[in-house]
Amino acid sequence: MAGGITDIKKLEYDIYKYSSYSSSYLPENIREDNPTNQTSRWSSNTNSPPQFLVLKLERPAIVTKIKFGKYEKTHVCNLRKFKILGGLEEERMVLLFEGGLKNDSVPETFPLKHRTNSGELLPIKFIQIVPLLSWGPSFNFCIWYVELLGIEDSIFILSNLRKYNMLREVEIVRLFMKHCRQQGYVKAFSALQEETGVKLEDDKMTELHEILVNGGDFKRTEQILVDFIDNGLMDDYLSRQEYKPQWSLQLTPEQEPRPGRRGGHQLIIDPLTSTIYLYGGWDGSEDLSDLWSYDVQANRWTLIHEKSELLDGPTPRACHKMVYDTKNSQIFMIGRYLDGASRTEENINSDFYLYNTVSKTWFLICPDTAQVGGPQLVYDHQMCIDVDKQTIYVFGGRILEPKNEEETTGDYKYSGLFSYHISTNTWNHILVDCGHQSAASPHVQSIKSRVTHSMLFHHKHRKLYIFGGQRGKDYMTDFLIYDVDGAELTSLIPENVGTDAAKNVPQSGFTQRATIDCDKDEIYVLTSLSKEKERRDLNINSFWLFSLAKREWCCVYKSDHSIGENCYLKNQNACPEPCPRYAHQIVYDAARQVHFLFGGNPGMNSHFRLDDFWMLRLEKPTRDNILRYCKYLLRKQEYEEVARADPLAAIRYLQTKLYDIIDHNDPAQLKEFHKLASLLFKSNASTADGESEPTSLLTCSLSGSGQKHPNEHDPNGDNAKMMRVESPKAADDADASSISSLSSECSQTARAIPSTSAATSPSSTCSSASSSSSRKANDQLFELKIRRCLLYNKLVDLLPEGLCQPKKNISDFVLL
């Protein structure tokens, strides 16, 4: 077919609209690529939102990419964050891309969303570029050059326009069908379905609606939902729920040995046997060289040896790094810290060790890796292993030298990115530090090295993820990706950074420890106390999650320890979580999906170190949780209906069906149970009135997480703090406005019946009473259906969108 998706070409456009411009920096300038001319750009006259440019194509096209040109030098007005919208009409545009530019002179090209949610190609005629943040926070926005790439073949576009309009028409019909069903227009619904052949939803959902809303058969509805959950139809909803953290102190019997207090040690885990290994560290007075193992299943520490130097192993050390090779059951170790007095010629050597966990023997691979193409002696570096390719990666860290000029000049030297191939015993200098003398060469790849950063290897993506850290007095906030197979270094800008970056990413300058789950595509980061004394006033623990699939950061929890007694001085049994610290270590047991943390420095005493051992479990609601939640919603509705008709039967229902679904050890759930019991003492009118939906049925207390919450009063918010399954919030608010016309329509019909005068005959009085009773019964019937419909919509939000009625309502588009 002509104009295939591969026939990409440059698309012509005009400047259709703009928010503002400054001086001679006109919007038209972005059509010319002139990187040497500083005036060849559009610049807004303010950075106050909204600022935008709207581009209009000559004809509808499939726009697949957008290219941004730049000035030949870095510029503070370059766009650090922006979003792009597009559509056939200016008033109806959808988000096509959100990201940012690097502050350099290299042009960048970004892919744009060019398919609908159902997979059809998306024709557009208007493109809107919305700057959100410049590299200079208080500077206006500028764009130097914009080029649009895509397909504009008229036959191809016409074909896709037909498909697009057909899909749009189907969605319009579905919205009308949803409205007709909710309003009770049965004939109109059937006629629309018959005329168009469009289905409102999957047959399973239609059956659920008929049984619940029209039939009021709650028992059958429960069974249908059980089948839905068993078949995984609510798994996607569960996966989108937030994690709830649960810290627990790992105690072992007092008579059994366990590691002593320390910081700057190393923890690694053998994921195949769930065995944790701990080596070395600083106990406050001297470096250590002991090696321990911890059996996760048995909850038992074992001292393998107390002094490795007596067994041909490493000398005592701290600030070293280790990795575990699961293929050969070996530990590799490199790096260490030396104080100024110890930095002599004979001590400054980057020794590289191997420990075999099967034979329990040490082996010195190399007395100084700097002599064989590897890194110089470093500390506060990072180390990862690619087990499949038997390759170790070492990045960053401060280089230690005998005559440390940087101690007086502050000109520290940093180590680049190295790889070590185990089977051939060879090192390769992949990326030099940007301060290295060879970095100026165009043939040499460089990287901005740092300390106290994180580096993780994703064995499925075959990539190294590097973020955070410190270089001199600069705190790093970049997120780098190195493709180990393609030898390509790129920068990642999280989708949800926005204009207030500090709130949406882990705060820079604080000690961070990171782990990765390659199956879930999730990175976990614990940030804690800063090493810098001037930043110790911020005594905060926070735990972050980065979704590689969504490219978004999410704060799982944050806990402020700045007020009150220092946590490390308390009995650790009484603490709900570890106190803030640095020089600690954390590992992740992917098989059990739990983290382990040991020791560290609480930062209050130069000689005091910690020996506490914690486990962190991140919990999400399960299928059992969501089943109990669904049952509660159904049984609550059925109970309210029974309470109106037969209070005695309602009491029995409350004592059996509802009693069984409530956790009576949970104060919040117990309070809701008592609240439901109070319905028996209310009139029918007040019972029918819109009660707020209790949402904390499926809860577990998070008091142990140390999480802080705002003090403002919000009943639903109070419940949500402890939610195991969040109650969908859109259904109640969005659909109530659409459904509410049912009751008002019913009331208007009732008011339309002629009233009688006071002086009426007995038969007329009787007839009037009968009519009034009939109107009341009709009102109650409509009100009943409204509440069932709202319940149905709440259940729909738990299920895949492709099976269900549209989320929106016709009433959303009608404003009077």
N, C-alpha and C positions, 0 to 999 in steps of 0.2 A: 504493500500500500504506500502511496506517495506520502512524504512527510512523516516517516517513521520516527520513533523516539530517539534514534541515533543521529537524525539530521538536525544537529544543533547549530544555530547561527546567531550572530549578533543582531539584536532587535533595536529598531529605532524608536525613540520616545521623545515627548515634549514635556516641559515643566508645566504641569497643570495648575498646581496650587502650592503655596508655601506659607509657613507661619510667620517668618520674619527674615530679614537679612541685614548685614552690617556693612556700612560704607560701600565700597565697590565690590565686595565679595558676593556677587549675585548668584542666584540659583542656577542660571544658565551656564555658569562656569564648570559645573560638574560634567558637562557633555564633552569637554576637551581634556585629554590626558596630557598634562604638562607638568611633570614632577619637579622641574627646575625653577618654575615660576611660583613664588610664594603667594602671589595674588590670585592664582588660578584655582579658586575654591569657592564654595558657598560657606558662609559663616552666619550663624544666627546672631541676632543682636542681644540675646540674653540666654541664660541657661535655665530659665524658669519654664517648666512644662506647661502646655504641650508645645514642643518644637517639632516641625515635620517638613518633609518634602513629598508632594504627590506627583508621580510620573504617570503620563498617559501614553499608552502604546498606540501606534497607528491603527492597529486592528487587534481583535482578541488573539491571544497566543498562549501556548504552554510555556511558561517561564520556568526553566529548570535551575538556573544559576544566576548569581549576582556577583560582579567583580568590583572591588574597591581599589582605586589607585591611590597613591600617597605622595606626599612631598619627599624630596630626596634626603631629608633629615627627620629625626624624631620631632614631634610637635605636641604641645600640651593640649591642643584642641582636638586631637584625633579621638575617634569614638572608641571608648573603652567598652561601652555597652550600648546596644541598640536593638530594635526589633523591626521587622518588615512585615507589612500586611498587604494583601492583594485581593482583588475581586473583579467581577464584571461591572459592578456599580460602585460608585464612590461611597455610598452610604452603607453598603454591605460588603465589608472586607473581612477576611479571616487571617489569622496569624500564619505566616509562611516560614519565619525564621526568627530566632532570638540568639544573639551572641555578641561578639566584640572583636575589635581589631587589635593586633599587636602594635605597640608604639615604636614602629621602625619604618623603613622606607620600602619594604617589600610588598607589592600588591597582593591582595588576598581575594580568593574566590570561595563563595559559600554555596552549598546546595539549598534550594528552596523547596518547600513542600509543593508538589505539583500534582498530587492525587487526592481525591476525596477519601473520606474514612472507609468507603466501600471499595476503594481501589481504582476508581475511574479517574482518567486524566482531568485536571482542573484548569479550564480556560480562564484567563483573566485579562483585564484591559487596564486596570489601575494598580499601581504599586505605591505604597506609602512607606517611607523610611522615617522612623521615629527615634531620634537620639535620646538616650537615657542617661549617659554618664560619659564625661570626657576624661582623658588621662590626667589633666589638671583639674582637681575637683571643683574649683571656683571659676573655671574658664568656660567661655561659650563653646558651642559645637561647630565643627567644620567638617566638610566632606570635599575631597579633592577631585575625585573622578568616579563615575558610576557607569558600569556597562552591564546590560541585561543580555542573557543568553537563553535561547529556547527555540521553539518550533512555531512558525507562523504560516505554514502551508495551508492555503485556504480550504482545500478539500478535507484535509486531515482535521483542521480545527472545526469545520462545519459538522463533521461526523461526531466529534467529541462534544460539541455544543448541544447536539441533539440528545446524546446520552446524558449529559449533565442536566439539561432541562427536564428530561424524562424522570431522572432520579429526584429532582427537586419537586416535580409534580406529584410523585408518589408520596414524598414526605408531607406535602400540603394536604393530600387526601387523608393520610394517616392522622394528621392533627385534627381534621374535621371529624374523623371517625371516633377518635378519643373523646372529643367534645360531645358528640352525639351520645355516646355510651354513658358518659358521666352525667349528662343532663337527663337521661332516660328517654331520648328520642329514638325509640327502638325501630320504628318504620324508616326513619331517615337513615339510620345506621345501616339497615339491611339493604335499602335502595342504593346507597353509596357503594357498598361492598359489591353488590350485584352488577352495578353499572360499570365500575372500574376494574373489578377483579383484584383489587389491592387488599392485602391482608394487614390488619392492624398489628398483629403480633404472631408469635408461634402458637400452634394449636395447644400446646401444653399450658401456655399462659391464659388462653381463652377459656380452657377448662377450669383453671384455677379461679378466674374471675366469676364464672358461672356458679361454681360450687360455693365460693366464699361470699361474694357480694349479693348475688341474686338468690342463692339457695340457703345461705347461712348455715351450711353444714361444716362446722368447725372440726369435727373428728376426721372427716375425709380430707379437709384442707391440711391438717397436721400430717397425714400420711403422705400427701403429695409433696409437702415440703421435706419430709424425711427422704423421699426418693430423690428429690432435687439435690439435697446435700450429699447423699451417698454417691451420686453420679458426678459430684464435683462442680455443680453449677454455681456454687457460692465460693469456690476456692479463689477466684480472681478478686472478689470483694475482700476476702480474708487477707490476701497478700498485700492489699493496699492499706491495711490498718497499721497504725503506728506501733512500734515496739514499746514495751513497758519493761524498764530495767529492774532486776532483782539482784542486789549484792548479798552475799553471805560469807561470813568469816569461816575459813576452812581450819577447824581445830583438829589436832591430833592428840592422842593420849600423852600425858605429861612425861611418862617414863620413856617414851620413844624419842629417838634423836630427831632433830630438825635443824635447818640452817639458822645461823645467828643473824644479828642485825648487820645490815650493809646497804650500800648504795653503789651505783656504777657497776653492778654485776651484769650477768647475761642469763637470760632464760630462752630456751628453745624447746620445741616439742617434737617428738616422733609421732606423727599422726596415725601411723599404722598400729601402734601399741598403746597409744595415749599415755606415753611416758614423757615427763618434763625433766629437762636437765638444767641445773643451775651451776654456774662457775664463777668463782672469784668475787671481786668487788672491793670496796673500802669500808671498813667497819667503824671509822671515825678516828682511828689511830694508825692503822697499817693496811696495806693491800693484802688480799687473801688469794690462796691458790687451791681452795678445796672444791671438789666436784661432788654434786648431789644428784640423785634421781628421785622423782616423785611419781608414784603409781596412782593415776587418777581414779581407777576403779577401786583400789584398796584403800585410798586416802592415807598413804604411808610414804614418808621420806626415808631414803637410804643414803648413808654417807659412803660414797665409792672410795674416795681417799681424801686425806686432809691436806697433803702438800704434794702437788703434781710435780714440782721440781725434783723431788726425790725419786720419781719414776720416769725420768727422761722427758718430763713434760714442761709446760710453760712456767716461768717464774711468776710470783704473785703480781696481780694486775687488776686495773679497773678501766672502765671506758673502752673496753675491747668489744669485738663483735664476733658472733658465732652463727653458723647455719648447720642444718642437719640434712644429710644425704640419705634419703629413705632407701635408695637402691642398694647402697653398700653398708648401711648402718654405721655411718661415720659422722663425726663432728669436725668442722673446720673452724679455726680461730685465727684472727689477725687483729693487730692494733693494740694500743694501750696508752695510758697517760703517764707522763713523767713530770715531776715537779722540777723547778729550775735547777736545784742542786744536783739532780740525777741526770741532767742532760749533757752527758760527756760523750766523747767520740765512741768509746767502747759500749755505751748503753744505747745510743741512737741507732738501733737496727730494727727493721720491720720483720720480726720472726713470724713464721707461718706454720701452724701446727695442725695435726690431724689426731683425733682420738677415735679408736675403734671400740664401739660399745659392746661388741660380741667378745673380742679377746681382751678387752679392758686394758689396752696398751696405747701409749702416746708415741707419736712419730713426728720428728722435726722435718717438715717438707723442705723448708728453705730458711737459713739463718737471717737473710735480708732480701726481701722481695724487690727492693729498689735496685739491687745489683743484677736482676734477671728480667727487667722490663716491667716490674710491678710497682705498686705504690710505695712511697716513702713511709716512714713511721707516722701514723695518724691516730687521732682519737676523735670521738663524737662523729664517726662516719656511719655509713649504713652498708649492709651486706645482704644479698639475696642469692638463692640458688635455683637454677633451671635443672631439675633432676633429669628430665628427659634427654637433654643435650649435654648433661654432665658439665655445666658451666656455672661458675660463681661470678657474681657482679659485686664490685666494691665501688661506692661513690661517696665523694665529699670527705669532710673531716679536716681538722687543722693539722698541718704538717709540723712536726717537731724537728728542730735542728739544734746542733751543739751550741753554736753561737747565735743566740736568739735576738737578732736585731729588732724583731717586731715587738719585743717586750718594752722597748723604749720608743720605737717609732709608731707602733700600732699597725704596722704594715704586715698583717698576717698572710701566710701562704696556705692555700687550700688545694686539696687533691681532686683530680678529675674523676672520670668514670673509667674503670678498668674491668677487664674480664679475665677469668682464669679457667683454662680448660683442664679438667682433672686428669683425663686419660693421657694427654700429651705433656702435662706439667709445664704449660706455657702461659705467659701473660700477654695481654694486648691492651694498649692504651687507646681506648675507643674515643673518648672526648677529653680534651685538655681543659683545664680551668681557664676561664676568660682572662685571668691575670697572668697566665703562663706566657713566657717570652715567644712561644711559637704560635700563640692564638691569633696574632695579627696576620699570619699567612692565609691567603684565600683558599689554600689547599688543606687547611687544618680545621677540623670541626671542634668547636669549643662549647662550653656550658658554664653557667654561673654557679660555681660550687658553693657549699655552705656547711654549717654544722647544725646539730639538733633538729634535723629534718626527718622526713619519713621517706622510705623507698620500699615498694612492694612489687613482687613479681606475680603476674597472672599467667599461669601455665597454659591456659586455653587461648587467651588473646595473644600470648607470646609478647607481652609488653611489660616494661617497667613503669611504675607510676611513682612520680617524685613530687612532693609538695611540702611547703612550709620551710622552716629553718631560719638561720641567722647568718649574716655575713658582716663582720665588723659590728657596727651599731645599727645596721639595716635589718629589719625583720621582713622575711620573704613571704609573699602571699600567692606566688605563682603555682600552677599545677602543670607539671611537665609529663609528657609521655614519650618513652623511647621504645621504638619497635626493634626488638633484638634481631629479627630476621631481615627486616628491610633497612636496618641501620639508619632510621629516620627519627629525628627529635622534633616533636611538635608541642604546642601549648594548648591546654584545654581551659575554656572559660565556662564555669558552671552556668546552667540555664537560669537559676533562680538567685543570682547574686544581686541584680537590681541596683538601685541607687544607694541602698543602705547596706553595703557589703559586710560591714562589721557584724551585723546581726545574723547574716545568712551563711557565714563560713566560720570554721574554727578560728578563734582569735590568734593573731600572730604574736610571737614573742613568748609564748608559754610552752612549757614542756609538753610535747605530744608523743604518744605511743600509738602506732597504727598496726592493724592486722587486716587480712583480706579473706573473703569467702568467694572462691572462684566459681562455685556452683550457683551462688545467688547473685554474682556480680555486684558485691557490696564491699565497700571499704569502711572500716570502723576506726575512729580516732578518739582516744581519751586525752583531753588537754587538762593540765593541772598547774601546779605552782611554777612561777618563773624562776629561772636561775638568777636573774638580775634582782639585787636587793631593793632597788628603787621601785620595782613592780610587785613587791610582796604584799602590798595593801589589797591587791585583788586576789583574794584567797578562795578561788573558785575551782570546782571540778565541773567539767562538762563532757558529755559523750556525744559524738557526732557520727552520722552515717552518710556515706556518699554512694549514691546509686549510679553505677557505671552505665546502666541502661537508660536512665532518665537524665543523667549528667546533672544531678541535683544534690546539694547538701541538705541534711535534715538534722536538727538538734534533738536527740532522743531525750536528754534531760540536762539540766544545769542546776548546780547546788552551791550556794554561797556559804562559805565557812568563815567569813570575815568577822562575824559577830559572835561573842561568847567565848567560852574556854577553848583553847587550842585542842583540836580533836585528838592529836597524838598523845596528849597528856591524860586522856580519859581511858577507862577500861575499854579495850576494843570490843569486848562482848556487848557493850551498851551502844556502840556506834552502828548506824544503819548502813554506812558506806565507808570506804577508805578516806582518810584525811588528805587534803591536797599535799602534793609532794613533787619532787623531781628526783632524777637518778634512780628511778624505779624501773621495773620491766614488766611487760605484759605479753602473754602468748594466747593463741586461739586454738581450741580443740574443735576442728571443723566437724568431726564425727558426732560430737555431743552438742555442738553449737554453743559452747561456753568459753568465756575468757578467764584467765588466771593472772593475778597480779601479786608480785612479791616485793616487799621492802621499799627502800628509797630514803630520801632526805626530806624531812618536813620543813627544813629551811629556818628553824628557829634557834638552832644550837649547832655550832660548827663541828661538834663531836658526836652529836646524837644521830643515830640511824634507826630505821624501822626493820622489824622482822615479821610483820603481819602478812598473812597469805589469804587472798580473797578470791572468790569466784563470782563472776558476773554472768547472769543468764538473761538474755533478751527474749521476752515472751511476746508472742502474738496470739490472738484468739484462734481457737481450733474449731473444727467442725462440731464438736460437742457443745462448745460455747454458743455458736450461732444457732444451733438447733434449740437449745434452751431458751435463747432469746426469742426465736420465732414462736415457740410454744407459749412463751409468756405473753407476747403480743396478742396471739389468738385467744388465749384463755382469759386474758384481761377483758377483751372485747365481749367474749361470750358471757363472762360474769356480769358485766354491766348490763347486758341485755336481760339476763335472768333476774337481776336485782330489780329491774323495773316491773317485771311481771309477777315474780314470786319470790319475796324476800326470804322465806324459809328455805326454798330450794337454793337460793344464792348463798345462804350460810353454809349449807352442805357442800356446795361447789367450792367455796372459799377454803373450807377445812380439808378438802381432798385435792382437787385438781390444781388449785393455785398454791396450796401449801407445799405440794410435792416439788414444784418448780423453783421455789425460793430457797436460797441459802440462808438459813436462820442463824448462822454464826457471823454473818455479815451485817453490821448495824445499818448500813444504807439500804440493803434489800429488806431487812426487817421493818424499817421505817416505811418503805413503800407498801409492804404487805398490810401494815396497820392503816395506811392511807386508803387502801382499797376497801378495807373493812368498814371504814367510815362512810362509804357510799350508801350503806344500808340505812343510814340515818338521815339521808338527804332526800328531798323531793325529786320526783321524776324530772322536773324542769331543770333543777340544778345538776342532776346527773348527766343530763343530755348536753349540758353546756360544755364548751371545749376545754376539757381538762388538759393540762400540759402532760406530755408523754413521759412517764418515768423511764429513764434510760440506764439505770445502773444495775439492772437485774444481773447481768452476766459480768460481775466485777471481781477484782481481787485487789486488796488494799495495796497501795504503792507507798505506804508510809516508810517502808524500808529503803526507798530509793533516795531519800533526802531531797526530793524534788520540791521546789518552791512554787507557789501559785499566787496570782493576784488576789487581793482581798475583796474586790468588788463583788456584790451579791448578785448571783445569777443562778436560779434554781436548777435550770437544765445544765448550766455549766458546772455547778457543784456535782451533779450526778456524773457528768462526762469525765470529770477528773479521774474517776475510778473505773471507767468503762473497760470491759474486755471486748465487747463488740459495739462500735459506735452506732447509735441510732441515726439512720439517714435523715438529714435535716431538710433536704430540698422538697421531699414529698409533701410534708405538712404545709409548708408556706406556699409553695408554687401551686399545688393543686387545690388547696382550700379556697383560693379566690375563684377558681374555675367552677368548683363544685358548689360553692356557697349559694349560687343563684338558684339552686334547687329549692332550698328552704324559703328564700325570699319569694320565689315564684309561687310556691305553695301558699305562703301567707297572703300574697296578693289575691290568689284565687278565693281564699277563704273570705277576705274582706269584700270581695265583689258580690257575695251573696247578700241580698237585701235584708236589712234588719227590720224588726217589727217594733211598733210603738209600745209604750208601757201598758196602755189599755187594750189588751188583747184577750181573746177568748182562751179558756183552758187548753183547747186543742192546739191553738196557735203557740201557746207557751210550751207545750210538750214538744211540738214540732221544732221550735227554736232550740230547745235543750238538746234534742236529738241531733240537729244540724251542728250545734256547737261541739257536741261529743264527736261527731263524725270528722269535723275539721281538726280537732285535737288528735284524733287517731291518725289522720292523714299526715299531719305535721310530724308526729312521732315516727311514722313509717319512713318519711323522707329523711328525717334526721338520722334514723337507723342506717339507711342506705348510704348517707354521706359518710358516717363514721366507718362503715365497712369499706367504702371506696378509698378513704384515706389510709386505712390499714392495708388494703391491696397495693396502693401506691408505695407504701413504706416497704412492703415485701419486694416489690418490683425493683427497688433500688439496690437490693442485695444480689440481683441476678444479672447475667450478661446482657448488655445493651442490645445486642443483635436479636435476642429472643423477645424483647419487651416492646410495649407501646412507647411512643416518643416521650422524652423527658419533658419537653416544653408543652405549653398549652396555647390554644388559639387566643385566649384572653391576654397572653403576654404581648400580643401585637396590636391590641385594641386599647387606645388611650382616649378617654373622654374628658 
